[in-house]
Amino acid sequence: MNNKIDKKFTKKGILAANQWIRRIRGIWWIVSGFIFLIVIGSWVFNKYEPAVILPDKKIDTNEPDTAQLVLRQISHNATRGGQLEWSVNADDGWYDPKTHTTVLNHLEVVFFNESTKDIRFTARDGILDNDTNNLELGGEIKVEKDDITLITRGASYDYETRIVKTRAPVEITSSMFTLTGKAGEMNVTDQHVRLKGRVYAKINNANIQ
């Protein structure tokens, strides 16, 4: 009698132990899967280098004490090899002799190209480095060519490379499509645009990711 009872309790103990082992294994697989997803997610994040979305670039348009020349209806031309490369026009601004920079308000930049059509940028404000011809643009930036419009916020132009870069979201629209990316850059020589991060496309009411 006692042997039967002992065997009965032993079987129950084994069953309970097996249940706990299965639970532990289940928890282990869940933790392992979670760790796997984190590793894969980190790899994908680093591989595709999603852009960091920055707030609107703020440009200080207040005139400092060093500003000795307040300007109205500003116009500046940048040349390379004797050829007109781009021009900027602004409603007003001021020149800082200490930094050799000009702050521009409500500006328009036109990049000239012999092989393709000129391309036009407008921005709320900007800073022109008079020594390097580099530009910093702030506020909403709009680029227009034919029926294509590009909109972003805050960008920088490098005179040497002729590339405009932004780390803010970019939207490109036309009568046939809409493209969006987390950041982007444009080569103003060939006017090619490269969107960064996850890019979305909408063409004739069809979404592509």
N, C-alpha and C positions, 0 to 999 in steps of 0.2 A: 504493500500500500504506500509506504513512504517513498519507495523507489519510483512509483508511478507519479507521485506528486512532485518529486524532485525533477523527474524528466520533463513534466509539464511546465514547471517554472523555468527550467533550463531552456526549453524551446521558446518560451515567451521572451526570455532574456536575449536569446540569439536573434529573434525577429526584431526586437526593439533596437538591438545594436545595429542590425542591417539597415533599419530605417534611418537611424542617425547617420550611418555611413553614406547612405544615398543622399540625405539632406546636405551633408558636408560637401559631397561631390558636386551636387547641384549648385551650391553657393560658390564653390571653387570655379566651376565653369562660367558662372555669371561674372565673377570678379575678373577671370581671365579674359572673357569677351570684352568687358568694359575697358581693361587695360589695352587690349588689342585695338579697339576703336580709337582710343586716345592716341596710340602710336601712329596708326594710319592717318588719323586726322591731322596730327602734327606734321607728318610727312607731306600730305597734300597741301597743307597751309604753307610750308616752306617751299615746296616745289613750284607752286603757282604764284607765290609772293603777292598775296592780295594787298592792295594799297591801303595805307592808313588814311582814313577820311578825316581831314582837318577842318576846323571851323573856317569861316570866311577870313581871308587874309586882310588884316587891318593895316592900313597905311596912315601914318600920322600926317595929316594935311595941315596941322597948325604951324604957323610961322614961328620958328625959334628965334632967339635973340641974334643968332649968327646969320640969319637971312638978311642979305643986304640988297636984294633985287627982287621985288614983287612984280610978277609978269601977268600980262593979259594977252589973250589970243596968241598962244605959244605955237611956234612951228620949228621943227628940227628935222634935218635930213641926215641920213647916215649913208656913206659911200664906201665902196670897196673897189680898189683898183681903178678909181676914177669913174666908176659906174654907180648911179643912184640905186641903193639897195632897199631902203625903206624910209618912210617919213612918218612923223607923228605930229598931230595937231591937237591942242588942248584949249579949253575955255580960259583957264588961268592956272596960276601956280606960283612957285617961288624957287629961287636958286640959292643953295647953301655953298658958299665958297670954301668952307672947311672940308666938306666931304666931296666937293665937285659933283653934286647931284642936284637934279631938278625935280621937284614934286609937281605932278600934273593932275589936274582935275578935269573929269569928263573928257576923255581923250579918244582919239581914233588913230590907229596905226595901219598903214598900208604897206604890204611887202610886195615889191616889184619883181617880176620874173619874165625873162625874155621868151621862154619856151611855153609857159602856161599863163593863164589869166592871173591878174593881180588878186591878192587876198586881203580882206579887210577885217581888222579887229576893232571892237569898241569895248571900253572899260570905264568903270566909275572913277578910278584914280590910278596913279602909277608913280614910279620913281625911275628916272633916267640917270644912269651913271654916265656922266659926260666924258670920262676917261676911257671907258671900255665899250660904250654904246649898248650895254646890257640894260634890260628893262624888267622891272617888277610891276605886275598888274594886280589890282585889288578890286573887290566887288564882283558883280556879275560881268562875265566876259562873253561876248558874242562874236562869233566868226561866221561870215557869210560869203558864199561863193555860188553863183547861179541859184539853184533852188535848194541848196544844201546849207543848213544852219547848225553850227556847233555852239553849245552853251556850257559853261563851267564857271567856277568861282576861284579866283586867285591863281596866278600863273607867273612864270618867269621866262624870259627870253635870253638866250646866250648868243651873243653876236658872233663868236668864233665858230660855233657849231651850227648856227642858224636853226636851233631847235627850241620850241616853246614847250615847257613842261608844266603839268599841274598834278597835284596830289589830291585834288577834289574830284567828286563825281563828274562825269562827262556825258552829255547827251547830244547825239547827232540825229537830225531829222531831215527828211526830204519828202517829196510827194509820194515816194514808193516805199520808204522804210524808216524805222527808228532804231538806233543803236544806243545802248547805254553801257558804261563801264565805271569802275570805281576810281579810275585815274587815267591819265593819258599823256601823250606827247605828239607834237606835230613838227615835221621837218618842213620848213617854209620854202625850201629849195624845190623839192619834188612834190610838196603838199600832201605827203602821205601822213596818215594819222594812225597811231598805235594805241589801242585801248588796253588797259591793264586790269588785273583782277578778274572777277567773273563778269563776262560780257553777255548781254541780252540783246536779241534782235527781234524785231517785229516787222514782218514783210507780208503785205497783202492779207492782213488779219491772221497770220500764222505766227506763233511764238516759237522762237528757237533759242536754246540755252547752251 
